[in-house]
Amino acid sequence: NKIGVNTKGYNGNPISLYKKPNIKSGLCGGITAETPVSIIGCEGGWLKVKHNQITGWIRPEDQCDNPATNCN
């Protein structure tokens, strides 16, 4: 229930959230870089996440894979 991940930081640019685990699916929103999000699903390397009222898919390269840092 409580598993999560942080998004990577790219000079303050927001992280894109996609409708499906594919960049061709289109965007459904974005969230601020270095934001903790709740994981609600996965497919391949993509994560389906929720933050506040936004739900979408994060590309593998936008996920922080080291919980001890903010991936900057």
Buried (B, 14 or more C-beta within 10 A) or exposed (E): EEEBBBBBBEEEEEBBBBBBBEEEEEEBBBBEBBBEBBBEEEEEEBBBBBBEEEBBBBBEEBBBEEEEEEBE
